[in-house]
Structures are given as C-alpha cells and as structure tokens.
C-alpha cells in the first residue's frame, strides 16, 4: 500500500512516517518506480514503535532493534529486553510523579477559596 493509505491504517501522519524512515526505524520496500510500498505487518510494527518511543525508547534504539521488534514478544532479542526494562522503569517513575502532581491539583481544587 502507498504511504497515504498506510498513514490512515497506522494512525501516524505521512510526515511522521517519513521521519521514522529517515531515522532508520521504518524501512519500506520500494516499487520499481521508487514509491514506498507498505504491508499490514508494517502498520502493526510502526504502531508498536511509536508506542515505545512515547514510553521513552529512543528512535536510535528502535532502529537498531527493528528486526527484533518484528518478532513475537517471546522471541525478542536479548538487548531489546534490557532496553525495554529500562524504559519501563523510567515510565513507572514518570507515572508516580504524575500521580503525585494529580493529587496536589486535586487538593488545591478541593480547598476552599478565601478560607
């Protein structure tokens, strides 16, 4: 499928898809005419890659682990497991900080104005 349809299926903008390609995260096949050619597996992969990037996994790491990410989770490469564990720890810490911020906001909003 061409990039426009792939964008709709993957939920990522054409611009983001091109950025991922430049970063080495996404490597679509090319037609004889030079057009990008994606398949359904590419859409699943790029959604996972985007989620991992939002969780703090750098694009350079995702590019290095592209082949591992295409496998089933139980077949992940060993280096991917370590990087994912580190990202999970960072995400857990961020979630704790956000929960603390949310509690503070709730306390401030619940407080009476002007005492």
C-alpha positions in Angstrom: 0.0 0.0 0.0 1.1 3.6 -0.6 2.1 6.0 2.1 -1.3 7.8 2.2 -3.2 4.6 2.9 -0.5 3.4 5.2 -0.8 6.6 7.2 -4.5 6.1 7.6 -4.1 2.4 8.7 -1.2 3.1 11.0 -2.7 6.2 12.6 0.6 8.1 12.0 1.0 11.1 9.8 2.8 10.9 6.5 5.4 13.3 7.9 6.0 11.1 10.9 6.3 8.0 8.7 8.9 9.8 6.6 10.7 10.9 9.8 10.7 7.3 11.1 12.2 6.2 7.8 14.9 8.8 7.9 15.7 7.7 11.5 16.0 4.1 10.3 13.0 2.8 12.3 10.9 2.1 9.3 12.3 0.6 6.1 9.6 0.2 3.5 10.1 -1.6 0.3 10.2 0.5 -2.9 8.4 -0.2 -6.1 10.2 -0.1 -9.5 9.0 3.5 -9.8 10.5 4.3 -6.4 7.3 4.6 -4.4 7.2 3.4 -0.8 5.3 0.1 -0.5 4.0 -0.9 2.9 2.1 -4.0 4.1 -0.1 -4.8 7.1 2.8 -6.1 9.1 4.5 -2.7 8.7 1.4 -0.9 10.2 1.5 -3.2 13.3 5.2 -2.6 13.7 5.1 1.1 13.3 2.3 1.4 15.9 4.5 -0.6 18.4 7.5 1.6 17.6 5.5 4.8 18.1 4.2 3.5 21.5 7.7 2.5 22.6 9.0 5.9 21.5 6.3 7.6 23.6 7.4 5.4 26.5 10.9 6.8 26.2 12.7 4.3 24.0 14.9 6.5 21.7 14.4 6.2 17.9 18.1 5.2 17.5 17.4 2.2 19.8 14.3 1.3 17.9 16.2 1.5 14.6 18.8 -0.9 16.0 16.2 -3.3 17.2 13.9 -3.1 14.2 14.2 -6.8 13.3 13.7 -7.8 16.9 10.5 -5.8 17.2 9.0 -7.6 14.2 9.3 -10.9 16.0 6.8 -12.2 18.6 7.4 -10.9 22.1 8.8 -14.2 23.3 11.4 -14.1 20.6 12.7 -10.5 21.3 16.5 -10.1 21.1 18.3 -10.0 24.4 19.5 -6.4 24.0 15.9 -5.3 23.4 14.7 -6.8 26.8 17.3 -4.7 28.7 16.3 -1.5 26.9 12.6 -2.2 27.4 13.1 -2.9 31.1 15.0 0.5 31.4 12.2 2.3 29.5 9.6 0.6 31.8 11.4 1.8 34.9 11.5 5.4 33.5 7.8 5.2 32.6 6.9 3.9 36.1 8.8 6.8 37.7 7.1 9.3 35.5 3.7 7.8 36.3 4.4 8.1 40.0 5.4 11.7 39.6 2.3 12.4 37.5 0.1 10.8 40.2 1.7 13.0 42.8 1.0 16.1 40.7 -2.5 15.0 40.2 -3.1 14.6 43.9 -1.7 18.1 44.5 -4.0 19.5 41.9 -7.0 17.7 43.4 -6.1 19.1 46.9 -5.8 22.6 45.6 -9.1 22.4 43.7 -10.9 20.9 46.7 -9.6 23.6 49.1 -12.0 26.4 50.0 -11.3 29.7 48.4 -10.6 32.6 50.8 -10.6 30.3 53.9 
